[in-house]
Amino acid sequence: MSVAPGYFLLVLGAIVLVTGLYLLTSHTMRKDLLIGRLMLVYGVMMLILGTGMLVRVFPMMQGSSLSGAVMLATGAAMLYSGFEMVRM
């Protein structure tokens, strides 16, 4: 079994934490282009993770089917939101 999916999840978590700290410390939301691009990256990562959960690449997770489906829906919503933010 490969440890790559575990590292992928670790990197995703670190990126989300760093972005959250950045948003907490920023005083304006004029950086919509940067946030939109980050949403696109998160959306792609969520789609990859959701697909991996559905095809059982991550067998150590409980409820992989339901979690994978929710992850796919969240990833698609993030992609849509990111495209709208970048397009403006």
C-alpha positions, 0 to 999 in steps of 0.5 A: 500500500502506498503512503502517497494518499496520506501525504496528499491529505497532509498537504491539503490540510496544511494548505487549508490551514495556511489559507485560513490563517491568511484570511483571518489576518487579511483586512480586506477581501480585495484579493478575490483573484488570489482566493478564486485561484485557491478555490480552484486548486482546492476544488481539483484536490477535492475531486481527486480525493473524492474519486480516490475514496470512491474507488477505495484508494484510501481503505483506512477511512470509514464510510469512504463511499459517502465521504467520497460523494460529499467530497466530489460535490464539495469539489465541484462547488469549489470549482464553480465558486473559484471560476466565478471569483476569477471571472469577475 
